[in-house]
Structure formats: structure tokens, C-alpha cells
Amino acid sequence: MSACHTPRGRTSRRRTAALAAAAAGMLLLTACGGGETSGGSGNTGFVAGDGGIDRAATGDRQKAPDLSGETVDGGRAALADHRGEVVVVNVWGSWCAPCRAEMPHLVKVANDTKDEGVRFLGINTRDPNITPARKFEEEFEVPYPSLYDPVGKLMLRFPKGSLNPKAIPSTLVIDREGKIAARALKPLGEDELREMIEPLIAEK
């Protein structure tokens, strides 16, 4: 075999790594920024709302992807475990100042809405070393798990044209049927987060 030839398995692994790196790079372009919303045109099925929060009507929502894997604290978590509940998914990084600014609001709302059937799931991204992510969770006493996704592989799972996360931080709200109902591409205050969640709690 020529030294220039690469085994098929290795080529596949390199291609997967390249795709993940590309996705992470796209996120980096809007990292710790408000990002840009793009709704209401074509057949995306959602409209850009006031204040940078996009929402999808019940019939226009797309199914959330499989979000599962190892968590920052060494456990396992999966979005599918919360089917039938409203789930808030927050994308964050320990290095991201707006993520730090919004985390106390996320923690408070997570604690306040637990008895209403709302669950929270974080996605930690672009932290190549897990130690700062763990310190972040300890500092803010985060009461819910976060999937550890250092190169952004989970971002590749969101359907094209859906209310997918495009910035860090991003927050999505998943309805009881496992579909993406709302998205914010910016750090959120407590009131804004509640405004995203409450209509979903009311849905039966």
C-alpha cells in the first residue's frame, strides 16, 4: 500500500471531524453575540418576534433532534427522557461572558418551574477542557445537567431551516411533543425566559 493512501475508516473519521469543526467554527462567528434571527420568509415555518425571540406555531414546529450523551458532571442525559414535558435547552460556554450573565436567571426559572413540569437541559460547547465547565456549574449551582459537546457535534443534528441554535448563548424551548417551539439567540433575562416558557406550559 502506498504511503499516500489513507484507510477508509480513517478518512471517514477525518471527514466527521472536519464537519464538526466547521459547525463549531460557524458557532464561533456568533459566539457571545446576539446572533441574527431569520424567520418569516420562505417555508421556514417560524416568525421573528420582538426582542430577538423566534416562535413557531403549533403546526409549523419541527421535531427536535436526538440530544444525548455524556454530561459535564460525568453522568448521562437525553432530551428524549423528558418527552411529555416542556424542556428548555440552553447552549453555553464557561468562557462566554453573556452566558455567565444569564445563568442566574436560568437557574432561578429552572427551580421555580420544576413543579410545573418544566425541565432544563444544557449543552456546553467549545470548552475543550471539561474542568472550567464543571467549575462554572458549581459556581452558579446549576440544578440541571448539561451535555458536554466541545466541538459542536450536537449542533449538526438540528434540522436545516428549523429554530436551531446559531449563537452562544442560545436558548430553545421544546414542547411536550418534542418539537422546537421557540428560540432566543441572545442572553436572556428572567422575564424573557418566562415569556418563552409560559405559553408552552399552557398547551395541553
N, C-alpha and C positions, 0 to 999 in steps of 0.2 A: 504493500500500500504506500502511495506517495505521501510524503510529509505534508503536502498541501491539502490532502483530503481530510475532512472532518467527519467523524462518525455521525450517523443520522440523529441519534439521541442527543448528542452534544449540540448539534445545530438547532434542534427543537428547543432545547433548554435556553440557548442563546437568544433565539427569536422571542421566547416568552419573556426573558429578562429585558430584552430591548423594548418590547411593548409596555412592560410595566414601568420602565424608566421613562418612556415617552409620556405615559399618563401622569407620572409624578412630576415631570417637567411642566406639563400643562397646568397642573395644580400650582406649581411654584410661581407661575406667571401672575397668578392672582392671590398668592399666599399673603395672609394677613391683610387683605384688602377687601373692599366691599363686593368686588366682583361685578358682573353685569348680568342683569336679568334679560331674558329674551323670550317673551311669551306673546300670545295673542295673534300670531301670524302662522300661515300655512296650516298644517294639521297637527300642531303640537299638542292641542287639547288642553292648554292652560293659558291663563292670562296673567300679565304682570300687574301686581297690586301695588297699592300705595306703600311707600317706605321700603321698597325692595323685597317684599314678600310675595311670592307667586303661589297661586292656588289653582287646583283643578276641580271641576265639577265632578260629582259622583260618577257619571257615565263616561267621563274622559280620563279617568285615572289609570295609570299603568302599574302593573304588578312590580313590587319591589324585588330586587334580585336576592339570591341566597347570600346572606351576610353571616358568616360563621367562621369560627377559628379560635386560636389562642388569644387570651386576654392579657392585658398589661400585668395583671396580678398573678398570672400563671395558670389561670383556670381555662374554661371553655365557655363560649356563649354563642347563641344563634338567634337571629331575628325570628326564625320560624317557631321558636319556643313560646313566642308571645302572640300567636295567631288568636284573633278574637279580642285583642286588646289594642288600645291606641299606643303607638310606640313613637317616641321622639329619638331620632338618630342625629347625633352631633359629631361632626368631623373636627378634630382639634390636633394641635401640636404643642408640646411643652415650651417650644421656642417662640411661640406666636403670642405677641402682646395682646391683641384683641381677644384671643382665646382665654387668656388669663382674666381679662376684664369682664367677660361674660359668664365665666364659670360659676361665680357665686349665685347668679340668677338662675342658672340651670340647676344647681344643687337645691336651691330653695323650692323651685317649682316641682322638681322631682320628688322631694319629700312631701310637699303639700298635696300633690295629686295622686300619690300612690294608692290611697284608699278609693279613688275614683276609677281605678283600673288602667291608669296610665303608666307605661313603663319607659325607661330611658336606656339607650344603648349608645355608647361612644365608639368612635373609630379614631384611634391615634395614628397619625401618619407623619412621615418624614422625620421620625425620631430614630436614627439608625442604632442608637443605643437605648435600651429599654429603661435604664436607670433613671434618667431625667423624667420620663413619663410616669414612672412609679412615684417619684418624689412629688410630681405635680398632683397626682391623685391624693396622696397623703396630705399635702398642704391644704387642698381645698375640701378634703373629707368627702370626696365624690362617692355617693352611695350606690352607684350602678357600675356595671362592668364596661370596659372599653376593649374592643378588638384591636390587637396590635398589627398594624398594616404599614410597615416602614417605607415601602416603595410604591404604595398606592394600587396594589392589585385589586383590592375590593372596588375601587372606583371604576375599573374596567367592566364590572358586572352590571352597571346601570344601563337600562335600555337607551339607545340613541333617541334624542328628542324628548326624553322624559324630564321630570323635575329632578335632575341629577345634581350632585354636589360639584361645583366648579371652582370653589374658592375655599380657603381655610381662614376662618371657620365657615362651615356651612351647617345648617340645621334643617332636617326634613321631618315631617310628621307623616307616619304611616297609619292608615285607617284600620278598622277591625278586620277587613278582608285582605289585609296585606298589600294594599295599594298606596302609592305615593300621593298624598293629598295636598301637601303644602311644602314650600321650601323658602329658606332665607339664606342669602349669600352674604351675610354680614354678621357681626356680633349682635346679640340680642339682649334687650333689657327684659326684666320680669314681665312687664305688661304686654310687650310684643309677643313673648313666648306664650303667654296665656291666651292671647287672641288667636294664635295659631292652633292651640290645642282644644279650646272650649267648643268650637263647632263640631269637632270630631267626637268629643265626649257625648254630645247631644244626639249624634246619629245612632240609630238603632238598627 
